[in-house]
Amino acid sequence: MTLAVLAPFEFLTVGNAQVYGRLHELRRGRPIPSASEVEVLRRQFRQGALAKWKEHLAGKVDQRAVGTVHPSFDEWVNRGRGWLTYRVTQVLSGHGCFGEYLHRIGKEVTNGCHHCEEGRQDSAQHTLVECLACEVERRVLVEEVG
């Protein structure tokens, strides 16, 4: 849920309930709130929900995806949509095609890299930093993002 920028429901439902309650109060004795008033309320409560979520995640920075996202949390949740690819999610989560993960779930006999010398653990970190088979892609990545 961290990667998808979908706050846990416990934070979203509280925010939605607060928006509903506030709109109910505003409707008493006056015309229905305008669309812009409703949007302002939603933004305020969304910011509150995101602040609570960020605080909640602070205790989980040892988890790979959270540790990657948390230092740039505000930029992450406000980044827009459309560029989180399958491969990016696999690297950030450490799941997918990495031997470390596949071995842990019983799909591989060892956690070793199929491309490197024996004994090299195949992990997202290994692929990003060390694996010789990924040298060309790594060079391009470093040139693009630094």
Wavefront OBJ file of the C-alpha trace (Angstrom):
o trace
v 0.000 0.000 0.000
v 2.960 2.282 0.590
v 4.133 1.946 -3.004
v 0.671 2.590 -4.408
v 0.285 5.666 -2.175
v -2.875 4.184 -0.746
v -3.093 5.045 2.906
v -4.423 2.255 5.126
v -8.195 2.292 5.485
v -7.970 3.094 9.193
v -6.616 6.541 8.264
v -8.856 7.051 5.237
v -12.086 6.108 6.995
v -11.400 8.505 9.855
v -10.727 11.291 7.340
v -13.851 10.473 5.331
v -15.965 10.375 8.494
v -14.581 13.774 9.489
v -15.415 15.224 6.061
v -18.934 13.803 6.271
v -19.410 15.162 9.802
v -18.141 18.597 8.848
v -20.364 18.724 5.739
v -23.339 17.699 7.870
v -22.591 20.607 10.236
v -22.236 23.051 7.340
v -25.594 22.030 5.852
v -27.545 22.893 8.972
v -29.453 26.062 8.366
v -27.736 27.063 5.140
v -27.511 26.076 1.490
v -25.571 23.031 0.386
v -21.802 23.722 0.474
v -20.256 24.541 -2.880
v -18.020 22.094 -4.704
v -15.001 24.252 -3.853
v -15.878 24.190 -0.120
v -16.178 20.407 -0.246
v -12.843 20.144 -2.076
v -11.104 22.321 0.534
v -12.448 20.093 3.318
v -11.338 16.937 1.525
v -7.842 18.315 1.024
v -7.566 19.314 4.690
v -8.641 15.901 5.947
v -6.468 14.120 3.360
v -3.451 16.037 4.666
v -4.377 14.988 8.201
v -4.707 11.334 7.154
v -1.369 11.471 5.326
v 0.334 13.027 8.363
v -0.976 10.202 10.576
v 0.115 7.620 7.997
v 3.607 9.147 7.785
v 3.886 9.036 11.572
v 2.720 5.409 11.537
v 5.303 4.485 8.879
v 8.141 6.084 10.859
v 8.210 2.971 13.040
v 8.534 0.696 10.017
v 11.478 2.192 8.115
v 13.340 -1.114 8.394
v 10.945 -2.540 5.782
v 12.456 -2.134 2.315
v 9.689 -0.161 0.571
v 8.926 1.997 3.608
v 12.624 2.703 4.169
v 12.938 3.808 0.561
v 9.821 5.977 0.481
v 9.733 7.452 4.006
v 12.608 9.972 3.636
v 10.757 11.507 0.653
v 7.226 10.766 1.833
v 5.677 14.127 0.886
v 7.177 14.058 -2.604
v 6.124 10.413 -2.992
v 2.450 10.937 -2.150
v 2.234 14.101 -4.261
v 4.210 12.790 -7.245
v 1.230 12.182 -9.499
v 0.479 8.887 -11.162
v 1.634 6.737 -14.013
v 5.321 5.981 -13.559
v 5.415 3.197 -10.981
v 6.297 0.205 -13.149
v 6.279 -3.490 -12.374
v 10.078 -3.542 -12.159
v 10.232 -0.530 -9.858
v 7.762 -2.157 -7.465
v 9.793 -5.370 -7.505
v 13.007 -3.533 -6.632
v 11.386 -1.399 -3.933
v 9.622 -4.360 -2.329
v 12.399 -6.920 -2.866
v 9.803 -9.360 -4.203
v 9.423 -10.925 -7.620
v 12.332 -12.433 -9.487
v 15.059 -12.111 -6.848
v 16.559 -15.363 -5.574
v 16.425 -14.155 -1.974
v 12.638 -13.811 -2.179
v 12.050 -16.893 -4.335
v 14.094 -19.025 -1.941
v 12.190 -17.642 1.058
v 8.838 -18.660 -0.474
v 10.138 -22.066 -1.569
v 10.327 -21.433 -5.335
v 14.146 -21.688 -5.556
v 16.537 -24.155 -3.960
v 19.065 -21.420 -3.102
v 19.050 -17.651 -2.830
v 22.029 -17.313 -5.165
v 22.307 -15.147 -8.262
v 22.105 -17.104 -11.527
v 24.482 -14.653 -13.219
v 27.280 -14.174 -10.691
v 29.841 -16.325 -8.968
v 28.591 -18.899 -6.525
v 27.721 -17.577 -3.105
v 26.381 -14.193 -4.238
v 22.928 -13.698 -2.761
v 20.445 -12.503 -5.388
v 18.570 -9.567 -3.901
v 17.250 -6.260 -5.174
v 20.303 -4.574 -3.663
v 22.650 -7.022 -5.406
v 20.927 -6.424 -8.746
v 21.042 -2.639 -8.372
v 24.624 -2.383 -7.133
v 26.714 -5.472 -7.873
v 25.355 -7.940 -10.442
v 27.591 -8.089 -13.507
v 24.673 -9.075 -15.745
v 23.005 -5.721 -15.001
v 26.052 -3.512 -15.573
v 24.743 -1.820 -18.743
v 21.295 -1.079 -17.279
v 22.893 0.133 -14.041
v 25.142 2.558 -15.951
v 22.106 3.986 -17.783
v 20.204 4.296 -14.492
v 23.090 6.128 -12.822
v 23.363 8.514 -15.780
v 19.623 9.240 -15.619
v 19.084 9.577 -11.870
v 22.528 9.900 -10.398
l 1 2 3 4 5 6 7 8 9 10 11 12 13 14 15 16 17 18 19 20 21 22 23 24 25 26 27 28 29 30 31 32 33 34 35 36 37 38 39 40 41 42 43 44 45 46 47 48 49 50 51 52 53 54 55 56 57 58 59 60 61 62 63 64 65 66 67 68 69 70 71 72 73 74 75 76 77 78 79 80 81 82 83 84 85 86 87 88 89 90 91 92 93 94 95 96 97 98 99 100 101 102 103 104 105 106 107 108 109 110 111 112 113 114 115 116 117 118 119 120 121 122 123 124 125 126 127 128 129 130 131 132 133 134 135 136 137 138 139 140 141 142 143 144 145 146
